[in-house]
């Protein structure tokens, strides 16, 4: 009876909160330093983007670790958001089928590691919760009774997959971006859908490698005709920095040094992995190698269970630079840092060695990353240490939203992932 009362109380509270706080921005976050290796993806592929189809058998899985040797009680809930990631003006009882909050029941203790941790995971939809509406969602993980103090907030999408999307990544038409950027032209066909005013009701978001920080959002059609929306103009609204291929390192095994690793030490009860000093690639010609477009996956070569037998190790990054960057800070950037800028992944300039340095505590696995420079406005640039090339292999995630005049929420009617090598 207590659990039912708490669930009903939470539904009422959240419904009121959604209606009065519609402008709240729901950003991804990790509020506890002991939370590590947060991964959200489709259940069948750990490098997929977090999009599932409404009403299908698709499942999402969220993995995370807590650096501790005791199991704690955590709960999770879902919040529906509009296309701009503000809380939607609808009740949880409208868009969720089941309990509004549920316990995180799946957990396992780490085994034979130098750093003790508890691994937690959630698969959803499940027998306790399902989605009635398409659109943007966040999942919040919080201690029992403290829904307003989440330790994790992650974004994902539920799509109707009714629209057919064709994407054409290409070299930009604007000459100033011709050698360094990529343009994403696309068309959206919506057969069988009676959309009366697509210029005003349809919106497109384009994400490069799954990043929301530089996403092109609320793009509108340049042309409409025959139930087809086309984005293909010369204003630059659908142009992205080309980047370079992501840097990488492999720490699945701590018994031998793989490429880009200088040394592996064990001292004071912990493993310490020193990467070779990174080179400045800003003026180098483009060179292709197969990467994971900024993602990582956990794995241990000398174990059976990647989630509980992978150890946590200290990884040391060094980026030589004759002088510190005048305006801006240098960060290690990628999925390994949650695509975020924080004090943990901000590099410190060593004046004696003329190099930027940073140490991250990472779980064993295979990692991608880049060096980013962020100014006071937090705008990120990669030109300083990575360079940009129109040839670079990148993913582009396309999301198509529909907001009809009489609807109270933004539907996600279509999505697709396009890669620049598979035009």
DAHU-V381291 format. One record per residue. N is the residue number from 1. SS is DSSP state (h for helix, s for strand, l for the rest). Layout:
N,SS
N,SS
This chain:
1,l
2,h
3,h
4,h
5,h
6,h
7,h
8,h
9,h
10,h
11,h
12,h
13,h
14,h
15,h
16,h
17,h
18,h
19,h
20,h
21,l
22,l
23,l
24,l
25,s
26,l
27,l
28,l
29,s
30,s
31,l
32,l
33,l
34,l
35,s
36,s
37,s
38,s
39,s
40,s
41,s
42,s
43,l
44,l
45,l
46,l
47,l
48,l
49,l
50,l
51,s
52,s
53,s
54,l
55,l
56,l
57,l
58,l
59,l
60,s
61,s
62,s
63,s
64,s
65,s
66,s
67,l
68,l
69,l
70,l
71,l
72,l
73,l
74,s
75,s
76,s
77,s
78,s
79,s
80,s
81,s
82,l
83,l
84,l
85,l
86,s
87,s
88,l
89,l
90,l
91,l
92,h
93,h
94,h
95,h
96,s
97,s
98,s
99,l
100,l
101,s
102,s
103,s
104,l
105,l
106,s
107,s
108,s
109,s
110,l
111,l
112,l
113,l
114,l
115,l
116,l
117,l
118,s
119,s
120,s
121,s
122,s
123,s
124,s
125,l
126,s
127,l
128,l
129,s
130,s
131,s
132,l
133,l
134,l
135,s
136,s
137,s
138,s
139,s
140,s
141,s
142,s
143,s
144,l
145,l
146,l
147,l
148,l
149,l
150,s
151,s
152,s
153,s
154,s
155,s
156,s
157,s
158,s
159,s
160,l
161,l
162,l
163,l
164,s
165,s
166,s
167,s
168,s
169,s
170,s
171,l
172,l
173,l
174,l
175,h
176,h
177,h
178,l
179,l
180,l
181,s
182,s
183,s
184,s
185,s
186,s
187,s
188,s
189,s
190,l
191,l
192,l
193,l
194,l
195,l
196,l
197,l
198,h
199,h
200,h
201,h
202,s
203,s
204,s
205,s
206,s
207,s
208,s
209,l
210,l
211,l
212,l
213,l
214,l
215,l
216,s
217,s
218,s
219,s
220,l
221,l
222,l
223,s
224,s
225,l
226,l
227,l
228,s
229,s
230,s
231,s
232,l
233,l
234,l
235,l
236,l
237,l
238,l
239,s
240,s
241,s
242,l
243,l
244,l
245,l
246,l
247,s
248,s
249,s
250,s
251,l
252,l
253,l
254,l
255,l
256,l
257,l
258,l
259,l
260,l
261,s
262,s
263,s
264,s
265,s
266,s
267,s
268,l
269,l
270,s
271,s
272,s
273,s
274,s
275,s
276,l
277,l
278,s
279,l
280,l
281,l
282,l
283,l
284,l
285,l
286,l
287,l
288,l
289,l
290,l
291,l
292,l
293,l
294,l
295,l
296,s
297,s
298,s
299,l
300,l
301,l
302,l
303,l
304,l
305,l
306,h
307,h
308,h
309,h
310,l
311,l
312,s
313,s
314,s
315,s
316,s
317,s
318,s
319,s
320,s
321,l
322,l
323,l
324,l
325,l
326,l
327,l
328,l
329,s
330,s
331,s
332,s
333,s
334,l
335,h
336,h
337,h
338,l
339,l
340,l
341,l
342,l
343,l
344,l
345,l
346,s
347,l
348,s
349,s
350,s
351,l
352,l
353,l
354,l
355,s
356,s
357,s
358,s
359,s
360,s
361,s
362,s
363,s
364,l
365,s
366,s
367,s
368,s
369,s
370,s
371,s
372,s
373,s
374,s
375,l
376,l
377,l
378,l
379,l
380,s
381,s
382,l
383,l
384,l
385,l
386,l
387,l
388,l
389,l
390,l
391,l
392,l
393,l
394,l
395,s
396,s
397,s
398,s
399,s
400,s
401,s
402,s
403,l
404,l
405,l
406,l
407,l
408,l
409,l
410,l
411,s
412,s
413,s
414,s
415,s
416,s
417,s
418,s
419,s
420,l
421,l
422,l
423,l
